């Protein structure tokens, strides 16, 4: 797949919501965006990013998991202009949804991270570990007998887990010999 061409066809955050979301859905996304407050340490980390990071997000404005996660990405991009987000509606782009499928399905959100020159660097989605722990605990009781418990603030844990993945990709890009040669650093 020509990832650069795919990226360019995507919509920025607000344009995606305007095109694919109802007013009620946009309100839900706005509420999560407002709820997503980064710590000073998280903001400093994001501001330290220097490599352009293209992020393809397959989502659905109707999807509860997307509502609770995708606004986090927009908050990150607000702090780190090198993060370039492009959103694709799962149902409007079935070939892309199939390409980025998770566990045999078109699960969303599904995220593909690209380098500035369009090489895939990582995939992540549809939920973070904290969310899965919470879901398993609600299905069958304690999810982990080792004492790891559901975090008091699931949203804060999800924010941190996504930030960890964005950071991992940024350091991959920052330490890439190929990109260091291009940038002379």
C-alpha positions in Angstrom: 0.0 0.0 0.0 1.2 3.5 -0.8 1.0 4.9 2.8 1.9 8.5 1.9 -0.9 8.7 -0.6 -3.3 7.1 1.9 -2.3 9.6 4.6 -2.9 12.5 2.3 -6.5 11.3 1.6 -7.3 11.4 5.3 -9.1 14.1 7.2 -7.9 16.2 10.0 -9.6 15.7 13.4 -12.3 18.4 13.2 -13.0 17.8 9.5 -13.5 14.1 10.2 -16.0 14.9 13.0 -17.8 17.4 10.8 -18.1 15.0 7.9 -18.9 11.8 9.8 -20.3 12.7 13.1 -23.7 13.9 14.2 -24.0 16.8 16.5 -24.5 14.5 19.5 -21.4 12.5 18.5 -19.3 15.6 18.1 -20.4 16.8 21.5 -19.3 13.5 23.0 -15.9 13.8 21.3 -15.6 17.4 22.5 -16.4 16.3 26.1 -13.6 13.7 26.1 -11.2 16.2 24.5 -12.0 18.7 27.3 -11.6 15.9 29.9 -8.2 15.0 28.6 -5.9 17.2 30.6 -2.2 16.5 30.3 0.2 16.9 33.2 3.1 19.3 32.8 5.5 16.3 32.4 3.3 14.9 29.6 3.2 18.3 27.9 7.0 18.7 28.1 7.5 15.2 26.7 5.3 16.0 23.7 7.0 19.3 23.2 10.3 17.5 23.0 9.3 15.6 19.9 11.3 16.7 16.9 10.6 14.1 14.2 7.5 14.4 12.1 5.1 11.5 12.9 2.3 10.8 10.5 -0.6 9.0 12.2 -3.4 7.2 10.3 -6.4 6.6 12.4 -9.3 4.4 11.3 -12.2 5.3 13.4 -16.0 5.7 13.6 -17.6 8.9 15.1 -20.3 6.6 16.4 -17.8 4.2 18.2 -17.6 4.4 22.0 -13.9 3.3 22.0 -13.1 6.0 19.4 -14.9 8.6 21.5 -12.8 7.7 24.5 -9.5 7.5 22.7 -9.3 9.6 19.5 -9.7 13.0 21.3 -6.5 12.0 23.2 -4.6 12.0 20.0 -5.9 15.4 19.1 -4.7 16.7 22.5 -1.3 15.2 21.9 -1.1 16.9 18.5 -2.0 20.2 20.1 1.1 20.0 22.2 3.4 18.5 19.5 2.9 20.0 16.0 5.2 17.2 14.6 2.3 14.8 15.2 0.2 14.9 12.0 -3.2 13.1 12.4 -5.4 11.9 9.6 -8.7 10.2 10.2 -10.6 7.7 8.1 -14.1 6.5 8.7 -14.0 2.7 9.0 -17.1 2.2 6.9 -16.2 4.7 4.2 -12.7 3.1 3.7 -13.3 -0.6 3.9 -10.0 -1.5 2.1 -8.0 0.5 4.7 -10.1 -0.9 7.5 -9.3 -4.4 6.3 -5.6 -3.6 5.9 -5.4 -2.4 9.5 -7.8 -5.0 10.9 -7.1 -6.3 14.4 -7.9 -9.8 15.6 -9.6 -10.5 12.3 -12.0 -7.6 12.4 -12.4 -4.0 11.4 -12.0 -2.9 15.0 -11.6 0.8 15.8 -9.7 2.8 16.6 -6.9 1.3 14.6 -3.7 3.4 14.3 -0.8 3.2 12.0 2.3 5.3 12.7 4.4 6.4 9.7 7.7 8.1 9.4 7.9 11.5 7.7 8.8 9.7 4.5 5.9 7.2 4.8 7.5 4.1 6.2 5.3 2.2 8.7 6.7 2.3 12.2 4.0 0.7 14.3 0.4 -0.2 14.8 -1.7 0.1 17.9 -5.4 -0.2 18.8 -8.3 -0.9 19.4 -8.0 -0.6 23.2 -5.2 -0.2 25.7 -4.2 -2.7 28.3 -5.9 -0.7 31.1 -9.2 -0.8 29.2 -8.9 -4.5 28.5 -8.2 -5.2 32.2 -11.3 -3.2 33.2 -13.4 -5.2 30.7 -12.1 -8.6 31.8 -12.6 -7.7 35.4 -16.2 -6.8 34.7 -16.7 -10.1 32.8 -15.1 -12.5 35.2 -14.0 -10.8 38.4 -10.4 -10.1 39.1 -8.4 -9.9 35.8 -5.0 -10.4 37.3 -4.3 -12.5 40.5 -0.9 -10.8 40.9 -2.4 -7.7 42.5 -2.5 -5.4 39.5 -5.8 -3.7 39.9 -7.9 -1.4 37.7 -6.6 2.1 37.9 -8.6 4.6 39.9 -8.9 6.8 36.8 -9.2 4.6 33.7 -9.1 7.6 31.4 -5.8 8.8 32.8 -4.4 5.4 32.4 -5.5 5.2 28.8 -4.0 8.6 28.1 -0.7 7.5 29.5 -0.7 4.2 27.6 -1.3 6.0 24.3 1.3 8.5 25.2 3.8 5.7 25.8 3.1 4.4 22.3 3.5 7.9 20.7 6.7 8.3 22.6 8.0 4.9 21.6 7.4 5.8 17.9 9.0 9.2 18.3 12.2 7.7 19.8 12.2 5.1 17.0 12.1 8.0 14.5 14.6 10.1 16.5 17.2 7.3 16.7 16.7 6.0 13.2 20.1 6.0 11.5 18.4 6.7 8.2 16.5 9.7 9.5 19.5 11.0 11.5 21.5 11.0 8.3 18.8 12.9 6.5 18.5 15.5 9.3 22.3 15.6 10.1 21.8 14.9 13.7 
